[in-house]
């Protein structure tokens, strides 16, 4: 998928990327739920028999049909109400934002962090009902199973004085960082963002072809000395200061980042949105700025070609990103039946076995830890647990446990997995501590940054004079 949005003042008509459900077979008592999600971002079923996942408790997980189709039957069996899901897809945050602005109507969509903030600021979202947060309801899988860490992020952070948790339910999450070929790249070099314009790796680097992610990398490079300083790292309010620095849109800072990104452009093999996964696996490039979910896929494919790749979040900082389900006010339109179905859809996807299905199918990491159901952690252990003396204790209790470190959420893992798939799926606490969320910018900042991006990406005729 492509996790970016530029908010340029250009709004082309964006066609839906895929439509899986039509209107046939509706009756007057059928609730129609219009859902729009990223491309290839939900289990679409059709698993082979050898793909079935057997958990330690004997449960077998397998995707038979598309999950949104199975939801229809589950909803009827659970609530005795017929629902028809009109499921469609978008390719970028920009696409879905533009579709909303030209009048397309959906009930439930799954945008990224800063678009969620923007839609909150524009008062376009329907809040989740109080009933959605009632842990006594056995069907409220989201509130019972969302990771304590993700829950805390959503509750602590606010837009215009309102917590994100009131309007968004986490779906997938991760970090952004550097994927690199261990045979051709020094690990120490990959630990810093300036590897992207290191001339020792000329034309062996790719960077994201979108303003938000590229700006984040450039900002980290511009502020590298500060971000690595002991005074900054040891400050009591380090997390708060890190978030402020990594969302700096001051005019001078934007100019400085513009120069850095131009240098990267001269050094890079390409600016890309999806091609780096194949380019890394094929050995065309050795270094790629990627989202953690794409990093997992890239490492898996490369391993099949006997190419060893690692993933690392640079020492300066990383981006903590998430995609979440939000209800649109224009779509729900005070329809209580539709709102109930939308919230039930989120809960169904949050059931631990369904969270595992989605993780297996799309390669990204669910925001669901499972609560009292250990299925998600059991799946992680099944994927990454190793036996032998040469293992490390990889602690991910911050994600699964509500409170202090819990030994039952420690995986005995291959030391290499810290920078492999396990580290990409579940970064350790040290990595998480130096990550910041990219926030929504005001209109003035967007205009300044978008103009910077045009200067970076487009040919400047003044350069020939």
C-alpha positions in Angstrom: 0.0 0.0 0.0 1.0 3.6 -0.3 0.8 5.6 2.9 1.1 9.2 1.8 -0.7 12.5 1.3 0.5 15.8 0.0 -2.6 18.0 0.1 -1.5 19.9 -3.0 -4.1 22.3 -4.2 -4.9 19.9 -7.1 -7.9 17.6 -6.8 -8.0 15.2 -9.8 -10.9 12.9 -10.0 -9.6 9.7 -8.4 -11.4 6.5 -9.5 -11.9 3.7 -7.0 -9.0 1.3 -7.2 -11.1 -1.8 -6.7 -14.8 -2.6 -6.1 -15.7 -6.0 -4.7 -19.4 -5.6 -3.9 -22.4 -4.3 -5.8 -25.9 -3.5 -4.9 -27.6 -6.7 -6.0 -29.8 -8.6 -3.5 -30.6 -5.7 -1.2 -33.9 -5.7 0.6 -35.6 -2.9 2.6 -34.3 -4.3 5.9 -30.7 -4.7 4.8 -28.2 -2.3 6.3 -25.8 -1.1 3.5 -22.3 -0.4 4.8 -19.9 1.4 2.5 -16.3 0.6 3.5 -13.2 2.0 1.8 -9.8 0.6 2.7 -6.2 0.5 1.3 -5.6 -1.9 -1.6 -4.7 -5.4 -0.5 -5.2 -4.5 3.1 -7.6 -7.1 4.3 -7.7 -10.9 4.1 -9.5 -11.8 0.9 -9.5 -15.6 1.6 -8.7 -18.4 -0.7 -5.9 -19.8 1.4 -4.4 -23.2 0.4 -4.6 -26.0 3.0 -0.9 -25.7 3.8 -1.3 -22.1 4.7 -3.6 -22.8 7.7 -2.2 -21.5 11.0 -2.4 -23.9 14.0 -2.0 -22.3 17.3 -0.7 -24.0 20.4 -4.2 -24.3 21.9 -5.3 -26.3 18.9 -7.2 -23.5 17.1 -6.8 -23.6 13.3 -6.9 -20.2 11.5 -7.6 -20.2 7.7 -9.0 -17.6 5.3 -11.8 -19.2 3.4 -13.6 -16.2 2.0 -13.0 -12.4 2.0 -13.3 -11.2 5.5 -15.8 -8.5 4.7 -18.0 -11.2 3.2 -17.7 -13.4 6.3 -18.6 -10.3 8.4 -22.0 -10.2 6.7 -22.9 -13.7 7.9 -21.3 -13.1 11.4 -23.3 -9.9 11.8 -26.6 -11.7 10.9 -25.8 -14.6 13.2 -24.9 -12.3 16.0 -27.5 -9.5 15.7 -30.2 -11.1 13.5 -29.8 -8.1 11.1 -28.8 -8.4 7.4 -25.9 -6.2 6.3 -24.4 -5.8 2.9 -20.9 -4.4 2.6 -20.0 -2.3 -0.4 -16.2 -2.7 -0.2 -13.9 -0.5 -2.2 -10.3 0.5 -2.2 -8.0 3.6 -2.5 -4.3 3.8 -3.3 -3.2 6.8 -1.3 -4.4 9.1 1.4 -4.6 11.8 -1.2 -7.0 9.6 -3.3 -9.5 9.1 -0.5 -9.3 12.7 0.7 -9.9 13.9 -2.9 -12.8 11.5 -3.3 -14.4 12.9 -0.2 -14.0 16.4 -1.5 -15.7 15.7 -4.8 -18.7 14.1 -3.1 -18.0 10.4 -2.8 -19.7 9.1 0.3 -18.5 6.3 2.6 -19.5 5.2 6.1 -16.2 3.7 7.2 -12.7 4.4 5.9 -9.1 3.5 7.0 -6.8 6.5 6.5 -3.4 7.2 8.1 -2.6 9.1 11.2 -2.3 12.7 10.0 -5.3 12.4 7.7 -7.3 11.2 10.7 -6.2 14.3 12.5 -7.1 16.5 9.5 -10.6 15.0 9.2 -11.0 15.5 13.0 -10.0 19.1 12.6 -12.5 19.5 9.8 -15.3 18.1 11.9 -16.0 15.3 9.4 -15.9 12.3 11.7 -18.6 10.6 13.6 -17.4 9.7 17.2 -17.6 6.1 18.4 -20.5 5.5 20.7 -20.0 4.8 24.4 -21.2 1.3 23.9 -18.2 0.6 21.6 -15.9 1.0 24.7 -17.9 -1.3 27.0 -15.6 -4.2 27.8 -18.5 -6.1 29.3 -19.9 -6.7 25.8 -18.4 -10.0 24.5 -18.5 -8.8 20.9 -16.5 -5.6 21.6 -13.2 -7.2 20.5 -11.5 -3.9 19.8 -11.6 -2.4 23.2 -10.9 -5.7 24.9 -8.0 -6.6 22.6 -6.3 -3.4 21.4 -2.7 -3.2 22.5 -2.2 -1.3 25.7 0.6 0.6 24.0 -1.6 1.6 21.0 -4.5 2.4 23.3 -2.3 4.8 25.3 -1.1 6.5 22.1 -4.7 7.1 21.0 -5.9 8.3 24.3 -3.0 10.6 25.2 -2.8 12.4 21.9 -5.4 15.0 20.9 -6.6 17.1 18.0 -8.4 20.3 18.9 -8.7 19.1 22.5 -10.3 15.7 21.6 -8.5 12.4 21.9 -7.9 10.3 18.8 -9.5 7.3 20.5 -12.9 9.0 20.4 -12.9 9.0 16.6 -10.4 6.3 15.4 -9.8 2.7 16.1 -6.3 1.4 15.3 -6.0 -1.2 12.5 -2.3 -1.6 11.5 0.8 0.2 12.9 4.5 0.3 12.5 7.7 2.3 12.0 9.7 3.6 9.1 13.4 3.0 8.7 16.2 1.7 6.5 16.3 -1.7 4.8 19.8 -2.6 3.7 21.8 -5.3 2.1 24.1 -6.7 4.8 26.8 -7.8 2.3 27.2 -4.4 0.7 26.3 -1.9 3.5 27.9 -1.3 6.8 25.4 -1.6 9.7 26.9 1.5 11.3 26.1 3.5 8.2 22.5 2.3 8.2 22.1 3.5 11.7 21.9 7.1 10.5 19.5 8.9 8.1 22.4 10.5 6.2 23.1 7.2 4.5 20.4 8.4 2.0 22.8 11.0 0.6 26.1 9.2 1.4 28.1 9.2 -1.9 29.7 5.9 -1.0 26.3 4.5 -1.9 25.7 6.6 -5.0 22.7 5.3 -7.0 22.2 2.4 -4.6 19.5 4.2 -2.5 15.8 4.7 -2.8 13.6 7.1 -0.9 9.8 7.6 -0.7 8.2 9.6 -3.5 5.9 11.5 -1.1 6.4 14.8 0.8 5.5 13.7 4.3 7.8 10.7 4.6 10.7 12.3 2.7 10.3 15.5 4.8 10.5 13.4 8.0 13.8 11.9 6.9 15.2 15.2 5.8 14.2 16.8 9.1 15.9 14.1 11.0 19.1 14.7 9.0 18.8 18.5 9.5 18.4 18.0 13.3 20.8 15.1 13.7 23.2 16.7 16.1 20.4 17.8 18.4 18.6 14.5 18.3 21.7 12.5 19.2 22.9 14.8 21.9 22.9 13.4 25.5 21.1 16.5 26.9 18.3 16.0 24.4 18.0 12.2 24.8 18.1 12.3 28.6 15.6 15.1 29.1 12.6 14.3 31.3 10.3 15.4 28.5 12.3 13.7 25.7 9.2 12.2 24.0 7.4 15.6 24.0 10.5 17.4 22.7 11.1 14.7 20.0 7.5 15.1 18.7 7.9 18.9 18.5 11.2 18.7 16.7 9.9 16.1 14.2 6.9 18.2 13.3 8.8 21.5 12.9 7.6 23.4 9.8 9.4 26.7 10.3 10.4 28.5 7.1 14.1 28.2 7.7 13.9 24.5 8.6 11.8 23.8 5.4 14.5 25.6 3.3 17.2 23.5 5.0 15.3 20.2 4.4 14.7 21.2 0.8 18.5 21.4 0.2 19.0 18.0 1.9 16.3 16.4 -0.2 17.9 17.8 -3.4 21.2 16.2 -2.4 19.4 12.9 -1.8 17.7 13.2 -5.2 21.2 13.5 -6.8 22.4 10.5 -4.9 19.3 8.2 -5.1 18.6 5.4 -7.6 14.9 6.5 -7.5 12.1 8.1 -5.6 9.5 5.4 -5.4 6.2 4.3 -3.8 6.3 0.5 -4.2 9.1 -0.6 -6.6 11.9 -0.7 -4.0 10.6 -4.0 -2.7 11.4 -5.7 -6.0 14.5 -3.6 -6.6 16.0 -4.6 -3.2 15.1 -8.3 -3.6 16.7 -8.3 -7.1 19.8 -6.6 -5.9 19.3 -3.4 -8.0 19.7 -1.3 -4.9 21.2 -1.9 -1.5 19.5 0.7 0.7 15.8 1.7 0.8 13.7 3.9 3.1 10.6 1.8 3.8 7.7 1.3 6.1 8.1 -1.7 8.4 5.3 -3.8 6.8 6.9 -3.4 3.4 10.3 -4.2 5.0 8.9 -7.5 6.2 7.7 -8.4 2.7 11.0 -7.3 1.2 13.1 -9.3 3.6 11.0 -12.4 2.9 11.3 -12.2 -0.8 15.0 -11.4 -0.7 15.6 -14.4 1.5 14.1 -16.6 -1.2 16.8 -15.3 -3.5 19.5 -15.9 -0.8 19.9 -12.1 -0.3 20.2 -11.1 3.4 18.5 -7.8 4.2 18.2 -6.1 7.6 15.8 -3.4 8.8 16.8 -0.6 11.2 15.2 2.5 12.6 18.0 5.1 12.6 19.5 6.3 15.9 18.2 9.9 15.5 14.6 8.9 15.5 11.9 7.0 13.6 8.3 7.6 12.5 5.6 5.8 14.4 2.7 5.5 12.0 -0.7 3.9 12.2 -3.8 3.4 10.1 -7.2 3.5 11.7 -10.9 3.0 11.1 -13.0 6.2 11.2 -16.7 6.8 10.6 -17.6 9.7 8.3 -20.3 12.0 9.6 -21.8 12.5 6.1 -22.1 8.7 5.6 -23.4 7.7 8.9 -25.9 10.7 8.9 -27.5 9.8 12.3 -28.4 6.3 11.1 -28.1 4.3 14.2 -28.3 0.9 12.4 -25.5 1.9 10.0 -23.3 3.2 12.9 -23.9 -0.1 14.8 -22.8 -2.1 11.7 -19.8 0.1 11.2 -18.6 -0.4 14.8 -19.3 -4.1 14.5 -17.2 -4.3 11.4 -14.2 -2.8 13.4 -14.9 -5.3 16.2 -15.0 -8.2 13.8 -11.7 -7.3 12.3 -10.3 -6.9 15.8 -11.2 -10.5 16.9 -7.8 -12.1 17.6 -8.1 -14.8 15.0 -9.1 -12.3 12.4 -6.2 -10.0 13.4 -3.9 -12.9 12.7 -5.5 -13.6 9.4 -5.0 -10.0 8.3 -1.4 -9.9 9.5 -0.6 -13.1 7.6 -2.3 -12.0 4.4 -1.0 -8.4 4.2 2.3 -8.5 6.1 1.6 -5.6 8.4 1.3 -5.6 12.2 -2.2 -5.4 13.8 -2.9 -2.9 16.6 -4.6 -5.9 18.3 -2.7 -7.7 21.1 -5.7 -9.8 22.1 -6.3 -9.0 25.8 -7.1 -12.2 27.6 -6.8 -14.2 24.4 -3.1 -15.1 23.8 -3.6 -16.0 20.1 -1.7 -13.0 18.7 1.3 -13.5 20.9 1.2 -17.3 20.2 1.3 -16.5 16.5 4.4 -14.2 17.0 6.1 -17.0 19.0 5.3 -19.5 16.3 6.9 -17.3 13.7 10.0 -16.2 15.6 10.7 -18.4 18.6 14.1 -20.2 18.4 15.7 -22.9 20.5 19.4 -23.2 21.5 22.0 -21.3 23.6 22.7 -18.6 21.0 19.4 -16.8 21.5 18.3 -13.4 22.9 15.4 -12.6 25.1 13.3 -10.3 22.9 10.9 -8.4 25.1 7.7 -7.1 23.5 5.6 -6.9 26.7 5.1 -3.2 26.2 2.8 -4.1 23.4 0.9 -7.0 25.0 1.0 -6.2 28.8 -0.9 -3.5 30.6 1.8 -2.4 33.0 5.3 -3.4 33.8 7.4 -5.9 31.9 5.8 -9.3 31.8 8.1 -12.3 31.3 5.5 -14.3 29.5 5.7 -11.8 26.6 9.4 -12.4 25.9 10.4 -14.4 22.8 13.6 -16.4 22.7 14.8 -15.3 19.3 17.8 -15.5 16.9 20.0 -12.4 17.6 19.7 -11.5 13.9 15.9 -11.1 14.3 16.4 -7.8 16.2 17.1 -6.3 12.7 15.0 -8.8 10.9 11.3 -9.5 10.5 10.7 -9.7 14.3 12.2 -6.3 14.8 10.2 -4.8 11.9 6.9 -6.3 13.1 7.4 -5.6 16.8 10.2 -3.0 17.4 11.8 -3.2 20.8 11.2 -0.6 23.5 14.4 1.2 22.9 13.4 1.7 19.2 9.8 2.7 20.1 11.1 5.3 22.6 12.8 7.3 19.9 9.8 7.3 17.5 7.4 10.2 16.8 4.1 10.5 15.1 3.8 12.9 12.1 1.0 15.2 12.9 -1.4 17.2 10.8 0.0 20.5 9.6 -2.0 23.8 9.3 -2.7 25.2 5.8 0.2 27.6 5.9 2.7 24.8 6.7 1.2 22.5 4.0 1.6 25.3 1.5 5.2 25.9 2.4 6.1 22.2 2.5 4.3 21.4 -0.8 6.1 24.2 -2.5 9.4 22.7 -1.2 8.4 19.3 -2.6 7.8 20.9 -6.0 11.2 22.4 -5.9 12.7 19.1 -5.0 10.9 16.9 -7.4 10.4 19.1 -10.5 12.8 20.5 -13.0 13.6 24.1 -12.3 14.2 26.0 -15.5 16.1 28.7 -13.6 18.9 26.2 -13.1 19.9 26.4 -16.8 20.5 30.1 -16.7 
